[in-house]
Amino acid sequence: MYFKKATLDDLDTIIDILSDGRNQLAEAGVNQWQGDYPSRKQITADIMQGSAYLFNADDNATVGAVAVSAFTRRNLRYCEGRMVKYHGTLRRDSPSRDSF
């Protein structure tokens, strides 16, 4: 598995992945991501800012997406000592889904 920076050509793939994530959350009774967040406009901005990445399986199939960016102490999470913000999901049908 490897990850790569997303481009605007990947926008529809990211939308599909997030849609699948929304469906999984809804099936589990979780209200998160049931609206228009992140929106197509927000994902496009993440891509343009260079903070959107795709996870690809060894066969090059895209199995996940994430946006990672540094931000202020407001709403922060720590990851290896760095302040980061992320949203992401893995495709339900991904064989590598449980390896994270």
A tleap script that builds the chain and sets N, CA, C and O, in Angstrom:
source leaprc.protein.ff14SB
mol = sequence {
  NMET TYR PHE LYS LYS ALA THR LEU ASP ASP
  LEU ASP THR ILE ILE ASP ILE LEU SER ASP
  GLY ARG ASN GLN LEU ALA GLU ALA GLY VAL
  ASN GLN TRP GLN GLY ASP TYR PRO SER ARG
  LYS GLN ILE THR ALA ASP ILE MET GLN GLY
  SER ALA TYR LEU PHE ASN ALA ASP ASP ASN
  ALA THR VAL GLY ALA VAL ALA VAL SER ALA
  PHE THR ARG ARG ASN LEU ARG TYR CYS GLU
  GLY ARG MET VAL LYS TYR HIE GLY THR LEU
  ARG ARG ASP SER PRO SER ARG ASP SER CPHE
}
set mol.1.N position { 0.849 -1.174 0.000 }
set mol.1.CA position { 0.000 0.000 0.000 }
set mol.1.C position { 0.891 1.232 0.000 }
set mol.1.O position { 1.956 1.253 0.617 }
set mol.2.N position { 0.433 2.251 -0.702 }
set mol.2.CA position { 1.158 3.512 -0.742 }
set mol.2.C position { 0.149 4.647 -0.837 }
set mol.2.O position { -1.022 4.421 -1.144 }
set mol.3.N position { 0.600 5.858 -0.576 }
set mol.3.CA position { -0.295 6.993 -0.753 }
set mol.3.C position { 0.365 7.987 -1.672 }
set mol.3.O position { 1.589 8.045 -1.787 }
set mol.4.N position { -0.479 8.777 -2.330 }
set mol.4.CA position { -0.002 9.790 -3.264 }
set mol.4.C position { -0.869 11.032 -3.130 }
set mol.4.O position { -2.013 10.964 -2.681 }
set mol.5.N position { -0.311 12.158 -3.524 }
set mol.5.CA position { -1.051 13.406 -3.499 }
set mol.5.C position { -2.175 13.351 -4.533 }
set mol.5.O position { -1.963 12.911 -5.663 }
set mol.6.N position { -3.356 13.793 -4.147 }
set mol.6.CA position { -4.506 13.796 -5.050 }
set mol.6.C position { -4.422 14.983 -6.009 }
set mol.6.O position { -3.845 16.022 -5.689 }
set mol.7.N position { -5.005 14.805 -7.178 }
set mol.7.CA position { -5.122 15.872 -8.168 }
set mol.7.C position { -6.611 16.078 -8.459 }
set mol.7.O position { -7.457 15.304 -8.011 }
set mol.8.N position { -6.907 17.118 -9.205 }
set mol.8.CA position { -8.308 17.369 -9.562 }
set mol.8.C position { -8.901 16.209 -10.359 }
set mol.8.O position { -10.116 16.009 -10.340 }
set mol.9.N position { -8.069 15.451 -11.053 }
set mol.9.CA position { -8.557 14.260 -11.768 }
set mol.9.C position { -9.100 13.206 -10.808 }
set mol.9.O position { -9.871 12.338 -11.216 }
set mol.10.N position { -8.707 13.274 -9.535 }
set mol.10.CA position { -9.135 12.310 -8.520 }
set mol.10.C position { -10.399 12.732 -7.785 }
set mol.10.O position { -10.889 11.988 -6.936 }
set mol.11.N position { -10.931 13.897 -8.088 }
set mol.11.CA position { -12.057 14.453 -7.330 }
set mol.11.C position { -13.250 13.499 -7.268 }
set mol.11.O position { -13.794 13.275 -6.187 }
set mol.12.N position { -13.666 12.938 -8.392 }
set mol.12.CA position { -14.824 12.040 -8.384 }
set mol.12.C position { -14.553 10.777 -7.571 }
set mol.12.O position { -15.457 10.257 -6.916 }
set mol.13.N position { -13.324 10.283 -7.607 }
set mol.13.CA position { -12.953 9.108 -6.804 }
set mol.13.C position { -13.077 9.432 -5.321 }
set mol.13.O position { -13.590 8.621 -4.550 }
set mol.14.N position { -12.615 10.603 -4.919 }
set mol.14.CA position { -12.704 11.006 -3.515 }
set mol.14.C position { -14.174 11.157 -3.099 }
set mol.14.O position { -14.561 10.734 -2.009 }
set mol.15.N position { -14.979 11.756 -3.964 }
set mol.15.CA position { -16.412 11.904 -3.675 }
set mol.15.C position { -17.048 10.528 -3.480 }
set mol.15.O position { -17.845 10.341 -2.560 }
set mol.16.N position { -16.703 9.560 -4.341 }
set mol.16.CA position { -17.241 8.198 -4.212 }
set mol.16.C position { -16.831 7.554 -2.896 }
set mol.16.O position { -17.646 6.907 -2.239 }
set mol.17.N position { -15.573 7.729 -2.509 }
set mol.17.CA position { -15.073 7.150 -1.263 }
set mol.17.C position { -15.807 7.754 -0.064 }
set mol.17.O position { -16.217 7.035 0.847 }
set mol.18.N position { -15.969 9.073 -0.072 }
set mol.18.CA position { -16.672 9.730 1.032 }
set mol.18.C position { -18.144 9.341 1.073 }
set mol.18.O position { -18.722 9.206 2.151 }
set mol.19.N position { -18.744 9.163 -0.082 }
set mol.19.CA position { -20.138 8.713 -0.131 }
set mol.19.C position { -20.272 7.329 0.501 }
set mol.19.O position { -21.207 7.073 1.260 }
set mol.20.N position { -19.340 6.450 0.186 }
set mol.20.CA position { -19.354 5.121 0.794 }
set mol.20.C position { -19.183 5.224 2.309 }
set mol.20.O position { -19.843 4.508 3.063 }
set mol.21.N position { -18.301 6.112 2.748 }
set mol.21.CA position { -18.113 6.323 4.179 }
set mol.21.C position { -19.371 6.834 4.852 }
set mol.21.O position { -19.721 6.389 5.945 }
set mol.22.N position { -20.059 7.775 4.197 }
set mol.22.CA position { -21.332 8.278 4.732 }
set mol.22.C position { -22.336 7.141 4.896 }
set mol.22.O position { -23.021 7.040 5.914 }
set mol.23.N position { -22.409 6.285 3.871 }
set mol.23.CA position { -23.350 5.161 3.932 }
set mol.23.C position { -23.010 4.207 5.065 }
set mol.23.O position { -23.904 3.730 5.764 }
set mol.24.N position { -21.726 3.925 5.254 }
set mol.24.CA position { -21.304 3.038 6.336 }
set mol.24.C position { -21.678 3.629 7.686 }
set mol.24.O position { -22.185 2.925 8.559 }
set mol.25.N position { -21.425 4.931 7.856 }
set mol.25.CA position { -21.756 5.585 9.118 }
set mol.25.C position { -23.264 5.571 9.359 }
set mol.25.O position { -23.713 5.301 10.473 }
set mol.26.N position { -24.045 5.861 8.321 }
set mol.26.CA position { -25.508 5.860 8.462 }
set mol.26.C position { -26.009 4.475 8.860 }
set mol.26.O position { -26.881 4.355 9.721 }
set mol.27.N position { -25.462 3.429 8.239 }
set mol.27.CA position { -25.867 2.061 8.573 }
set mol.27.C position { -25.549 1.720 10.024 }
set mol.27.O position { -26.237 0.915 10.651 }
set mol.28.N position { -24.490 2.347 10.552 }
set mol.28.CA position { -24.093 2.100 11.934 }
set mol.28.C position { -24.829 3.030 12.909 }
set mol.28.O position { -24.602 2.970 14.118 }
set mol.29.N position { -25.711 3.890 12.379 }
set mol.29.CA position { -26.461 4.803 13.233 }
set mol.29.C position { -25.674 6.027 13.655 }
set mol.29.O position { -26.045 6.700 14.616 }
set mol.30.N position { -24.596 6.325 12.953 }
set mol.30.CA position { -23.754 7.490 13.272 }
set mol.30.C position { -24.161 8.635 12.359 }
set mol.30.O position { -24.253 8.458 11.145 }
set mol.31.N position { -24.403 9.800 12.929 }
set mol.31.CA position { -24.891 10.947 12.180 }
set mol.31.C position { -23.790 11.740 11.470 }
set mol.31.O position { -24.101 12.656 10.708 }
set mol.32.N position { -22.548 11.424 11.691 }
set mol.32.CA position { -21.415 12.151 11.115 }
set mol.32.C position { -21.425 12.049 9.591 }
set mol.32.O position { -21.745 10.996 9.040 }
set mol.33.N position { -21.074 13.147 8.908 }
set mol.33.CA position { -20.942 13.228 7.443 }
set mol.33.C position { -22.249 12.970 6.715 }
set mol.33.O position { -22.216 12.638 5.530 }
set mol.34.N position { -23.399 13.107 7.365 }
set mol.34.CA position { -24.661 12.846 6.692 }
set mol.34.C position { -25.153 14.051 5.893 }
set mol.34.O position { -26.108 13.934 5.125 }
set mol.35.N position { -24.526 15.178 6.060 }
set mol.35.CA position { -24.864 16.364 5.267 }
set mol.35.C position { -23.895 16.501 4.108 }
set mol.35.O position { -23.438 15.508 3.541 }
set mol.36.N position { -23.591 17.726 3.768 }
set mol.36.CA position { -22.699 18.006 2.642 }
set mol.36.C position { -21.300 18.377 3.124 }
set mol.36.O position { -20.670 19.274 2.565 }
set mol.37.N position { -20.813 17.697 4.153 }
set mol.37.CA position { -19.450 17.926 4.630 }
set mol.37.C position { -18.691 16.615 4.592 }
set mol.37.O position { -19.190 15.597 5.072 }
set mol.38.N position { -17.520 16.624 4.041 }
set mol.38.CA position { -16.938 17.729 3.294 }
set mol.38.C position { -17.582 17.850 1.918 }
set mol.38.O position { -17.904 16.850 1.278 }
set mol.39.N position { -17.761 19.075 1.482 }
set mol.39.CA position { -18.423 19.331 0.203 }
set mol.39.C position { -17.428 19.192 -0.949 }
set mol.39.O position { -16.216 19.149 -0.741 }
set mol.40.N position { -17.956 19.124 -2.138 }
set mol.40.CA position { -17.113 19.071 -3.343 }
set mol.40.C position { -16.172 20.290 -3.377 }
set mol.40.O position { -15.004 20.177 -3.748 }
set mol.41.N position { -16.707 21.449 -2.983 }
set mol.41.CA position { -15.908 22.679 -2.951 }
set mol.41.C position { -14.759 22.556 -1.933 }
set mol.41.O position { -13.632 22.963 -2.215 }
set mol.42.N position { -15.052 21.992 -0.749 }
set mol.42.CA position { -14.014 21.828 0.272 }
set mol.42.C position { -12.956 20.822 -0.174 }
set mol.42.O position { -11.765 21.027 0.063 }
set mol.43.N position { -13.382 19.745 -0.813 }
set mol.43.CA position { -12.422 18.743 -1.289 }
set mol.43.C position { -11.554 19.341 -2.386 }
set mol.43.O position { -10.346 19.104 -2.426 }
set mol.44.N position { -12.169 20.117 -3.277 }
set mol.44.CA position { -11.395 20.790 -4.324 }
set mol.44.C position { -10.351 21.705 -3.702 }
set mol.44.O position { -9.207 21.741 -4.154 }
set mol.45.N position { -10.738 22.444 -2.668 }
set mol.45.CA position { -9.789 23.325 -1.974 }
set mol.45.C position { -8.654 22.517 -1.350 }
set mol.45.O position { -7.495 22.924 -1.428 }
set mol.46.N position { -8.973 21.372 -0.730 }
set mol.46.CA position { -7.932 20.509 -0.150 }
set mol.46.C position { -6.948 20.065 -1.227 }
set mol.46.O position { -5.736 20.072 -1.011 }
set mol.47.N position { -7.477 19.680 -2.388 }
set mol.47.CA position { -6.613 19.252 -3.488 }
set mol.47.C position { -5.733 20.408 -3.946 }
set mol.47.O position { -4.526 20.238 -4.118 }
set mol.48.N position { -6.324 21.577 -4.143 }
set mol.48.CA position { -5.575 22.749 -4.625 }
set mol.48.C position { -4.517 23.197 -3.622 }
set mol.48.O position { -3.475 23.721 -4.014 }
set mol.49.N position { -4.778 22.993 -2.325 }
set mol.49.CA position { -3.821 23.365 -1.286 }
set mol.49.C position { -2.745 22.299 -1.087 }
set mol.49.O position { -1.790 22.506 -0.339 }
set mol.50.N position { -2.904 21.162 -1.758 }
set mol.50.CA position { -1.913 20.098 -1.632 }
set mol.50.C position { -2.053 19.270 -0.376 }
set mol.50.O position { -1.095 18.620 0.040 }
set mol.51.N position { -3.232 19.277 0.245 }
set mol.51.CA position { -3.406 18.527 1.487 }
set mol.51.C position { -4.248 17.263 1.319 }
set mol.51.O position { -4.512 16.573 2.304 }
set mol.52.N position { -4.678 16.940 0.090 }
set mol.52.CA position { -5.485 15.748 -0.158 }
set mol.52.C position { -4.603 14.627 -0.704 }
set mol.52.O position { -3.781 14.842 -1.595 }
set mol.53.N position { -4.789 13.432 -0.154 }
set mol.53.CA position { -3.994 12.264 -0.556 }
set mol.53.C position { -4.910 11.073 -0.788 }
set mol.53.O position { -5.998 10.985 -0.218 }
set mol.54.N position { -4.455 10.169 -1.624 }
set mol.54.CA position { -5.154 8.912 -1.869 }
set mol.54.C position { -4.305 7.763 -1.364 }
set mol.54.O position { -3.080 7.787 -1.482 }
set mol.55.N position { -4.955 6.762 -0.804 }
set mol.55.CA position { -4.287 5.519 -0.433 }
set mol.55.C position { -4.554 4.527 -1.553 }
set mol.55.O position { -5.697 4.342 -1.971 }
set mol.56.N position { -3.507 3.897 -2.027 }
set mol.56.CA position { -3.644 2.927 -3.104 }
set mol.56.C position { -3.106 1.577 -2.657 }
set mol.56.O position { -2.077 1.492 -1.988 }
set mol.57.N position { -3.824 0.517 -3.041 }
set mol.57.CA position { -3.369 -0.843 -2.777 }
set mol.57.C position { -2.204 -1.150 -3.718 }
set mol.57.O position { -1.938 -0.396 -4.654 }
set mol.58.N position { -1.521 -2.250 -3.466 }
set mol.58.CA position { -0.380 -2.625 -4.297 }
set mol.58.C position { -0.760 -2.819 -5.758 }
set mol.58.O position { 0.091 -2.696 -6.639 }
set mol.59.N position { -2.033 -3.123 -6.030 }
set mol.59.CA position { -2.481 -3.265 -7.423 }
set mol.59.C position { -2.917 -1.924 -8.015 }
set mol.59.O position { -3.525 -1.888 -9.085 }
set mol.60.N position { -2.611 -0.825 -7.326 }
set mol.60.CA position { -2.902 0.555 -7.728 }
set mol.60.C position { -4.362 0.959 -7.582 }
set mol.60.O position { -4.712 2.083 -7.940 }
set mol.61.N position { -5.224 0.091 -7.073 }
set mol.61.CA position { -6.620 0.464 -6.834 }
set mol.61.C position { -6.673 1.479 -5.692 }
set mol.61.O position { -6.028 1.292 -4.661 }
set mol.62.N position { -7.436 2.544 -5.877 }
set mol.62.CA position { -7.597 3.543 -4.826 }
set mol.62.C position { -8.541 2.995 -3.773 }
set mol.62.O position { -9.677 2.630 -4.077 }
set mol.63.N position { -8.071 2.938 -2.532 }
set mol.63.CA position { -8.863 2.339 -1.456 }
set mol.63.C position { -9.184 3.317 -0.334 }
set mol.63.O position { -9.911 2.961 0.593 }
set mol.64.N position { -8.665 4.532 -0.391 }
set mol.64.CA position { -8.947 5.485 0.665 }
set mol.64.C position { -8.523 6.886 0.291 }
set mol.64.O position { -7.782 7.093 -0.669 }
set mol.65.N position { -9.004 7.844 1.061 }
set mol.65.CA position { -8.674 9.250 0.841 }
set mol.65.C position { -8.571 9.944 2.182 }
set mol.65.O position { -9.268 9.592 3.134 }
set mol.66.N position { -7.699 10.928 2.248 }
set mol.66.CA position { -7.521 11.684 3.476 }
set mol.66.C position { -7.050 13.090 3.125 }
set mol.66.O position { -6.349 13.283 2.132 }
set mol.67.N position { -7.428 14.058 3.927 }
set mol.67.CA position { -6.901 15.417 3.810 }
set mol.67.C position { -6.176 15.719 5.107 }
set mol.67.O position { -6.734 15.546 6.191 }
set mol.68.N position { -4.945 16.167 5.003 }
set mol.68.CA position { -4.122 16.443 6.180 }
set mol.68.C position { -3.542 17.843 6.034 }
set mol.68.O position { -2.944 18.179 5.011 }
set mol.69.N position { -3.727 18.653 7.070 }
set mol.69.CA position { -3.158 19.999 7.026 }
set mol.69.C position { -2.874 20.486 8.436 }
set mol.69.O position { -3.586 20.149 9.382 }
set mol.70.N position { -1.830 21.279 8.558 }
set mol.70.CA position { -1.514 21.896 9.851 }
set mol.70.C position { -2.547 22.984 10.109 }
set mol.70.O position { -3.055 23.599 9.170 }
set mol.71.N position { -2.855 23.220 11.368 }
set mol.71.CA position { -3.805 24.277 11.696 }
set mol.71.C position { -3.593 24.732 13.119 }
set mol.71.O position { -2.700 24.227 13.799 }
set mol.72.N position { -4.377 25.656 13.578 }
set mol.72.CA position { -4.196 26.267 14.887 }
set mol.72.C position { -4.634 25.324 16.008 }
set mol.72.O position { -5.126 24.223 15.757 }
set mol.73.N position { -4.450 25.770 17.222 }
set mol.73.CA position { -4.830 24.959 18.375 }
set mol.73.C position { -6.332 24.743 18.471 }
set mol.73.O position { -6.788 23.854 19.189 }
set mol.74.N position { -7.094 25.542 17.759 }
set mol.74.CA position { -8.549 25.365 17.741 }
set mol.74.C position { -8.862 24.049 17.032 }
set mol.74.O position { -8.450 23.852 15.889 }
set mol.75.N position { -9.578 23.157 17.688 }
set mol.75.CA position { -9.959 21.852 17.128 }
set mol.75.C position { -8.763 20.987 16.751 }
set mol.75.O position { -8.802 20.304 15.728 }
set mol.76.N position { -7.711 21.000 17.547 }
set mol.76.CA position { -6.524 20.243 17.158 }
set mol.76.C position { -6.565 18.789 17.597 }
set mol.76.O position { -7.261 18.425 18.544 }
set mol.77.N position { -5.814 17.978 16.895 }
set mol.77.CA position { -5.544 16.588 17.242 }
set mol.77.C position { -4.041 16.419 17.120 }
set mol.77.O position { -3.409 17.087 16.301 }
set mol.78.N position { -3.462 15.542 17.917 }
set mol.78.CA position { -2.020 15.318 17.845 }
set mol.78.C position { -1.732 14.005 17.137 }
set mol.78.O position { -2.382 12.990 17.390 }
set mol.79.N position { -0.778 14.040 16.274 }
set mol.79.CA position { -0.326 12.860 15.545 }
set mol.79.C position { 1.191 12.909 15.540 }
set mol.79.O position { 1.782 13.739 14.849 }
set mol.80.N position { 1.828 12.031 16.302 }
set mol.80.CA position { 3.281 12.005 16.428 }
set mol.80.C position { 3.817 13.380 16.802 }
set mol.80.O position { 4.833 13.826 16.270 }
set mol.81.N position { 3.125 14.050 17.724 }
set mol.81.CA position { 3.603 15.326 18.235 }
set mol.81.C position { 3.312 16.523 17.358 }
set mol.81.O position { 3.668 17.642 17.728 }
set mol.82.N position { 2.679 16.337 16.206 }
set mol.82.CA position { 2.370 17.453 15.320 }
set mol.82.C position { 0.869 17.720 15.356 }
set mol.82.O position { 0.062 16.800 15.486 }
set mol.83.N position { 0.515 18.982 15.240 }
set mol.83.CA position { -0.897 19.330 15.163 }
set mol.83.C position { -1.364 19.071 13.737 }
set mol.83.O position { -0.788 19.600 12.786 }
set mol.84.N position { -2.395 18.268 13.587 }
set mol.84.CA position { -2.921 17.973 12.255 }
set mol.84.C position { -4.439 17.934 12.284 }
set mol.84.O position { -5.048 17.724 13.333 }
set mol.85.N position { -5.023 18.131 11.159 }
set mol.85.CA position { -6.461 18.010 10.964 }
set mol.85.C position { -6.649 17.027 9.827 }
set mol.85.O position { -5.956 17.117 8.814 }
set mol.86.N position { -7.557 16.105 9.972 }
set mol.86.CA position { -7.783 15.182 8.859 }
set mol.86.C position { -9.231 14.738 8.799 }
set mol.86.O position { -9.949 14.745 9.799 }
set mol.87.N position { -9.635 14.358 7.619 }
set mol.87.CA position { -10.882 13.628 7.429 }
set mol.87.C position { -10.582 12.603 6.351 }
set mol.87.O position { -9.902 12.906 5.370 }
set mol.88.N position { -11.072 11.429 6.525 }
set mol.88.CA position { -10.789 10.403 5.536 }
set mol.88.C position { -11.590 9.156 5.794 }
set mol.88.O position { -12.205 8.997 6.849 }
set mol.89.N position { -11.577 8.292 4.842 }
set mol.89.CA position { -12.278 7.028 4.970 }
set mol.89.C position { -11.670 6.034 4.005 }
set mol.89.O position { -10.962 6.414 3.072 }
set mol.90.N position { -11.940 4.795 4.222 }
set mol.90.CA position { -11.511 3.739 3.312 }
set mol.90.C position { -12.730 3.105 2.691 }
set mol.90.O position { -13.791 3.035 3.312 }
set mol.91.N position { -12.583 2.651 1.489 }
set mol.91.CA position { -13.697 1.988 0.809 }
set mol.91.C position { -14.090 0.725 1.553 }
set mol.91.O position { -13.235 0.009 2.073 }
set mol.92.N position { -15.369 0.459 1.600 }
set mol.92.CA position { -15.884 -0.734 2.267 }
set mol.92.C position { -15.318 -2.004 1.648 }
set mol.92.O position { -15.023 -2.960 2.366 }
set mol.93.N position { -15.162 -2.030 0.334 }
set mol.93.CA position { -14.734 -3.244 -0.352 }
set mol.93.C position { -13.218 -3.384 -0.434 }
set mol.93.O position { -12.716 -4.278 -1.116 }
set mol.94.N position { -12.494 -2.522 0.245 }
set mol.94.CA position { -11.051 -2.579 0.205 }
set mol.94.C position { -10.518 -3.786 0.974 }
set mol.94.O position { -10.862 -3.967 2.142 }
set mol.95.N position { -9.677 -4.623 0.337 }
set mol.95.CA position { -9.106 -5.748 1.049 }
set mol.95.C position { -8.136 -5.297 2.129 }
set mol.95.O position { -7.843 -6.056 3.053 }
set mol.96.N position { -7.635 -4.077 2.026 }
set mol.96.CA position { -6.652 -3.574 2.980 }
set mol.96.C position { -7.277 -2.720 4.062 }
set mol.96.O position { -6.565 -2.145 4.885 }
set mol.97.N position { -8.582 -2.631 4.074 }
set mol.97.CA position { -9.295 -1.742 4.972 }
set mol.97.C position { -8.942 -1.941 6.438 }
set mol.97.O position { -8.842 -0.964 7.179 }
set mol.98.N position { -8.754 -3.162 6.868 }
set mol.98.CA position { -8.484 -3.421 8.278 }
set mol.98.C position { -7.024 -3.310 8.664 }
set mol.98.O position { -6.663 -3.578 9.810 }
set mol.99.N position { -6.178 -2.919 7.720 }
set mol.99.CA position { -4.751 -2.857 8.031 }
set mol.99.C position { -4.323 -1.515 8.591 }
set mol.99.O position { -3.136 -1.312 8.846 }
set mol.100.N position { -5.265 -0.581 8.793 }
set mol.100.CA position { -4.905 0.727 9.345 }
set mol.100.C position { -5.143 0.765 10.825 }
set mol.100.O position { -4.897 1.788 11.464 }
savepdb mol mol.pdb
quit
